[in-house]
Amino acid sequence: MASILRQIVAGPRARHADSGLDLSYITDYIIATSGPSQTYPQRAYRNPLDHLVAFLDEKHGDNWAIWEFRAEGTGYPDDLVYNRIRHYPWPDHHPPPFRMVPMIMGSMRNWLHGGDLDAHSDEDLLKKMDVTSERNKDRVVVVHCKAGKGRSGSMSCSYLISEEGWTAEDALARFTARRMRPQFGAGVSIPSQLRWVAYVDQWTKNGKQYIDRPIEIVEVHVWGLRNGVKVDIEGFKDEGKKISTFHTFTKDERVVVEGDAPPGPGLSDVVWEMAGYAADKTKQNKAPEEAELSEATNPGDDDASSESKEHKRRKRPTELIKMASSTSARQVGKLKSMTFADQRSLDSEEEEAEPGGMAVILKPKTPVRIPTSDVNISVERRNKTNKSMGLTMVTAVGHVWFNVFFEGQRSENDNKPDTNGVFSIDWDAMDGIKGTSRKGARALDRLAVVWRVAGEDGESVVEPELGTPIAQNRPAPWTGEVDKERDLGLRVQSPDSKDVSEGSSVKSASAAEPGESRTKGVERVDQDSDVQSIDKVRSSGPTGDILEEEGIEGEDKAEGGGQGDIQYSTCNSNAVQW
């Protein structure tokens, strides 16, 4: 049964004929794989850990080691992979704290050049490794996050750029070609992760110098701000494993320079977005055209007919609503129960709490201090229903990460970082929901963040020299934690955030059916997302050959305990040559 489920979930992915593993050789020394698991239900649709270990043992002996990036937990204890693992976790669908990048790059380089992984104490960190100047041809690194795509892809590309001399464009194109099925989108598609890859390229070209400095956010300027939009300033905490909100702008911190806020979405638009049928769904798996390096990471254009098919589907609302999940269908029913008078009153109610305008300045009472140079600006638009319903409709969610060191590093200033600056971005180039370009209805047209260094020199973070032991970060609990990510839909109004909003876009605050556990609902949604996150990737061998599936009999035997010999099945007609 597990074999059949894994085959169904794989969908268009090509899998290994015997082991059924989802893994791709980005190069002959970098392997990207989805996060393995040893427990059910994840084991039913993800790489079984024992199968993955058997494959790596068979192909690479003791010359493989894992680099994992999962703040939600690996799903297995370290001893099941011989403790041959390095932990650098950060949240899904986000870039890492940049100070982590030199550590990841240096530790991967040490391993590939013959070093060991035994740097677990201060004493170990003082010992020089026995390494070679040339890469050991037998060594491989295995990178994984959840789907082996965004976090794994950004770090794989970063290694090729910083340690192997690849251009950012070539590295991103290689990852997409080796990891993704044709016409199923980009390998690294999240705009902020692409921005980090561009930062790595900039870091490499400028001598791998990085200064992590505490900063202050002075103002946020917004053009085309809709009514009812909440704006947060966020940053990392707990070594990057968690994201913390440092400030939420309130009504009295808004200066409307030019009024007449653009109109919000209509009722039908809200219903479509909540049900999951975005107007531009054909581009959801690609990086937005406005994002940095999007041309390099995006594959060729999709079939032109796909857009017309989507247009036809949107002309059949009754059928589409039936196709939505049961949870979405219940929410659609609740929303349709609102009268048009309720809908007309939404903008006026939201204008009182969170006014918008054609030009608005968000100015905190005191500058907001962020302990590192990594900043996230998060926006959400909410519409409150009638007070008797006690619900809030989240109609827009978006965010953007940037690093002030690289945004303020200019060639005309000898690449010395500025002490203040402005970061600006359009709505279309911001990150969407759960790693997609889908953000719901438009919340704003453009924003600019005014920042300055907080009067301190900061900490210089350099990549350790070859052979220098490098510490890893503290791992997240391997048993895992439930992700709480923002999404569209109905939420319960919360008195705790009355001054800024009466709802939250976090799934844990979703409106539950009578007698239904909200916790259970969260787990169900996350599990569906967990399955969907790997349905567009493919498996490929060291030379780019596609590993195709010839049936599930061999896999069923493996489920029964036999491992057998693992062999490649190649499809040379689709091989990628570099």
RADA-V302324 format. One line per field, one symbol per residue. psi: psi as a letter, one per 30 degrees, with the letter a starting at -180 (. if undefined). A space follows every 50 residues. Layout:
BEGIN
psi: ???
END
This chain:
BEGIN
psi: eeeeeeeeeecfkklkeefgkjlkjeafgjkkllkllfllfefffljkee eeeeeeeefgbggllkjkgjfgkfglleffhggikkkiklkkglllkfff eeeeeeeeeeefgglagiifleeeffkkljllflkjffklkjkkcefhdd eeeeeeeeeeefffglleeeeeeeeeefekkkggalejfkeeeeeeeeee eeeefhghkkjjkklkjelkkkkhklkgkkkkkllllhgfflkkjfkkkl eggkjjekbikklalleeeeeeeefgilehffgfglkkfflkgeeefkal klkffeeeeeeeeffieeeeeeflleeeeeeeeeeffklfeeeffeeeee eeeikalfjkkjjlekkkkkfafkkkkkkkkkkkakeffglkjjfkkllk klkfeefgjkefhhgkklflakklklefglkakhglfkgalkfleklkkk llkhglfakkjlkllkfkkkkllkllkfflkkkilkllaklkkkffheff lhlkfkffgkkllkfkkeeeeeeeeeeeeeeffggfllklafggkkjlkg lgeeeeeefffkeakklkjliffgkkk.
END
